[in-house]
Amino acid sequence: MPFFANNDIRIHYQDEGECSGTTKPLLLIAPGGMRSAASYWLNTPWNPITQLSAGRRVIAMDQRNAGESTAPVNAEDGWHTYTGDQLALMDHLGIEQFHVAGMCIGGPYSLGLIQAAAQRVLSATLFQTIGRDNNRDAFYAMFDGWAEELKPRMPDVEASAWAGLRENMYGGDNVLFNVDEAFVSQCTTPLLVLMGDDLYHPQSASRMIAATAPNVSFVEAWKEGDAMLTAQHTFAEFLHSHDT
């Protein structure tokens, strides 16, 4: 897979398929928390790259300091920093308008893209978005595990930088961390929400979006058997219906 270099940031990404007819590109933001990388799609209920790349351009990326992507760590970094990387990659690829689909941490990332560049995001699909529901310590622990893996390779990063990034990512009061409920209530971009149901991806976060966003479709069961096949079809049709 190729790399995109932006100053001292290197983003590793996968670019598969071609758009046919009126289809528009899809940016995939993988699960994995702070380790969000394109390879994580191989372990999901189904792989959107395999599903869609026969008739649509699909771009999957490793987020900074995940997978094979690298970047500095600063105390001022946060959700907006990742949004900047995602938009910079789309600019590099010459893609003006695109769909986004994110699983896990990809849910808040996708909403952050809409908040930053609504005119560019045609639709967003949120697979089991993360959310805050009496689980902040779990997110802090997840962050700490990721940081401990990186610290030996990044000895010059000060403790204050790790602490600042940790708090900027998971220290706020928003249910969805990256955007607040007021934004969700005003977000007219078409959303497809596939519900989460565990510690990191509580039902409450998915249900809040389903109850609050003005232009949303909601799927509760989607991971196994006939429900998975139906959800795959729903996802593909959702993208097609918002290509133009």
N, C-alpha and C positions, 0 to 999 in steps of 0.2 A: 504494500500500500504506500502511496506517496505521502510526502510531508509538505506542509505549508509553513514557511518561516515568516514571522512578523516581528522584526527587531530581535529580541532575545527569547522569543517564544517559538516553539516548534510544535505544530499540531499535526498529528498522524491521522489520516482519514482514508476511507474506502469509498470509491466512486464507481458504482455499478449501474449497468443498464443505460437505456436512452429513452427519452420521452417520445411517445408516438402520438400522432394526432394532436389533441388539445391537452394532453396530460402535462402536468407541471412537476418539477423536481420535488423530492421529499427529503428533508433533513431528519435523520434519526439521532436521537439522544438516548444513549443506552442506560440501562440500570447499573447498579453497582455502588451507589452513593458517591463518595469522593473518588472511587476507583472507576467511575463510569468510562467504559471503553467499548469500542465496536465489537470486540470478541464476545462480550457478554450477551449479545443477541443469540448466540449459539445455544444458550441455556434457558431461553424463554419458552413459553408455551408454543409459539411459532416464531419463525425468523422473517421479519418483514422484507429483508433483503431478498431472500429466496422467493418469497411470495410475489413481490411486485416488480423486480428488476427486468422481467421480460418485456414490460411495456411502459416502464417509468424509470427515470433517473433517480437513484437512491444514493444518498451520501450519508455515511455513518462515520462518526468521529470519536477519537479518544479525547476526553477533556484534558485540560492542562494538568500535568503531573499525574496522569492516569494512563495506563497502557504504555504506549511509546511516546506520548506527548510530554514535553517538558516546558517549564516556565519558572521564573523567579517566584518567591513567596514574599508578600509585603503585608504589613498590618492593615493597610487600607483596602486590600482585596476583598471581594465578596461576590455576591450573585451577579452584580453588574459587570464584573471582570470577565466572567464566563460568557455572559451575553455578548460582550465585545469580541471575544474569540470566535463565537459562533457566526456573528455577522461578518467579521473579517474573512472567515473562510468562504462564506457565500459570495462576498465581494471578489475574492481571489478567483473563484470559479466562474465569475461573470453571471451569477444568478441573481436576478432582481426580486422575483416573487417565487415563493415556495410554500409547500406544506411543511409542518413540523410534527413529528410524533416522538413522544418521550415516555419512557417507563421509569418508575421509581423517582429518583431525583430529576429525571427528565420532565416530570410534570411541572414543577416550579420553573425549570429552565425554559420550557416552552411558553409558559405564561409571561415570563420575563422578556422573551423575544417579542411577543405581542405588545407588551407595554412599551418597549423601546422602539419598535418599528412595525406598527400595526398595518401600515400600507403594504408591507412586504409579505406578511404571513397570511396565506389564503385560508388555512384551517389549522387546528391543533388537535391531535389525538393524545389523550393522557391515559396511559396504561398504569393502573395501580399507583397513583401519585403518592409520594410521601406526604405526611402531614403531622402537625403537632397535636397530640392528644395524650397528655400525661406520659410522654415518652422522651422528653428532652435529654435525659441522662443517656438514653440509648444512642441518640444522635451524637452527643459529645463523645461517647465511648467509640463509636464508629469513626469519627474524625480522628481521635487520638491514635487509634490503631493504624490508620492511613499515614498520619504524620510520623509515627515512630518508624515505619518502614522507610520513609523518605529521608529522615534526618541524617543517617550516615552518609548519604550521597549529597547532602546539602548542608555541610557543616557551617557555612557562613550565614545561614538564616538564623536570626536572633529569636529567642524565645518569645519576645513581644510580637514578632510577625506571625508566628504560629497562633498565638493567643488571639491576636486581632482578627485573623481570618476565621478562626473557630467561632468567635462571638458574632462576627458579621454574617456567617452562614446560618447559625443555629441558635443565636441568643435572643432573637426578637420574639414578639408576641403573635405574629401572624400565623394563622393556621397553616398556610402554605409557604411560610418562611419568606419567599421571594416577593410576593405581592399580597396586598391586603384584600379583605372581603369587599371593600368598596370598589376596588378595581374589577374584581370578578363580576360584580353586579352591573357594571357598565361595559363589560367586554362584549362587543357585538360580533367578534370573530367567531365563526362556527367552531364549536368544540364537540368532540366525541370523548366521553369519559367511560373507561372500563374500570370497574370498582376494585379497590384494594380491600384486604381483609386480614391484616396482621399488625404486628407491633410498629413497624416502620411505615406501613401503608394502611392506616386505619380506614375503616368504612366511613368514618365521620368526615374525612377530608374529601373523599369522592362525592359523598352525599351533599356536602356543603356546596360544591361547585354545581351539582345537578339541580339543587334547589335555588341557586342564586343567579347563575349566568343566564342571560336572556336568550341565548341561541345555542342550546346544548342538547345533545342526545346522550342517553345514559344506558349502560349495559351492566347488569349485575353479575351474571355468570358468563364466563368466557374462556376458561382455561382448559376444559376437558371435553371429550366426546362431541356430541352434536352441538353443544353450546359453543365449543371452540370453532367448529366449522361455520356456524351461523355468525359468530363474531368476526371471523376472517372475512366473510362476505360483506358484513356490515362495514368493516373498516375500508375495504376496497371501494365499495359503493360510495361511502362518505367522501373519500378523496376525489373520485370521479365527479361527484355532484358539485364539488367546489373548485374544479379546475378552471372554471371561467366565471 
